[in-house]
Amino acid sequence: MKETNIYETDELVSQYCDFQYGDDYFGVENFALTCAQKSIGYSKGTQQKKALDLGCATGRASFELTQSFDRVDGVDYSQAFIDAAEELQKNGQIRYAQNGEGDLKKQLLIDMTMYSFRDSCVKAQFFQGDACALDPEFKDYDLIMATNLIDRLYQPQLFLTSIHERINHGGVLLLTSPYTWREEYTAKEFWIGGYKDENGNEVSTLEGLKKLLDENFELIATEDIPFVIRETSRKFQHTISQMSVWRKR
Ligand SMILES: C[S@@+](CC[C@H](N)C(=O)[O-])C[C@H]1O[C@@H](n2cnc3c(N)ncnc32)[C@H](O)[C@@H]1O
């Protein structure tokens, strides 16, 4: 893992508080809520005991999953994100600063009583951890979701080739990613797609995922999921993630 982690800054914690719990922008639905709802939908018909939200950030999707699963583990590399999720769970609220123009900021409050998971949220537990080197106790899941994570991992192959060991048979692995591979996060030799092979053929990330996951998972669906991250009052990132849903053989 690289020495600096941009996800540890207050700025990023505030940005993700806003992204995961704040208003919707330009008619695009809350991404964490959408991903949790899709995950719950795809895991209907299998048992819904234990779920893992890898790269959970400030915990919104983990909390949403507690409405269907008996226990939800949220894991993130960033201690600052885990602290924010735990503060919300413990204190029922958290304050964050939303960027305006330049130095201007607005203080906002997230209040857990506003959400439908206000009672079930106690079923979530949060841990600092590394998706590429997870501790052995993270296992026996009926659902693992890893949204917008793979193109932020230093070696996504380590995660993708071992994750089957942690999912029950028939369980669901739900991935989303905009596949914006960047060398500051992932050295080029570890990109799963988004490059040309030695014969000049383009390799897409979905092809790369199939290669790594095919042995243990069946691909059951793909779908485009948009999201908007607010940077300032006048600057927003509008991105289209590709969701792929895999069932453990
Ligand atoms: C782009 S954000 C996505 C957050 C959230 N899942 C979402 O969909 O909005 C990537 C997240 O992955 C976390 N992350 C990065 N590398 C990680 C690793 N090796 N293990 C676990 N989490 C990691 C970051 O701290 C950050 O919370």
The ligand as an ORCA input file, in Angstrom:
! r2SCAN-3c Opt
* xyz 0 1
  C     -13.881      5.152     -4.340
  S     -14.127      4.805     -2.643
  C     -15.651      3.874     -2.681
  C     -16.387      3.909     -1.370
  C     -17.761      3.224     -1.356
  N     -17.662      1.781     -1.445
  C     -18.627      3.749     -2.460
  O     -19.058      2.967     -3.309
  O     -18.879      4.954     -2.490
  C     -12.923      3.546     -2.361
  C     -12.915      3.058     -0.924
  O     -12.047      1.950     -0.814
  C     -11.229      2.096      0.319
  N     -10.005      1.331      0.061
  C      -8.963      1.641     -0.725
  N      -8.036      0.659     -0.708
  C      -8.523     -0.315      0.114
  C      -8.053     -1.584      0.566
  N      -6.869     -2.052      0.176
  N      -8.834     -2.304      1.401
  C     -10.031     -1.826      1.831
  N     -10.525     -0.623      1.457
  C      -9.794      0.120      0.610
  C     -11.031      3.592      0.440
  O     -10.622      3.964      1.742
  C     -12.414      4.097      0.063
  O     -13.274      4.098      1.163
*
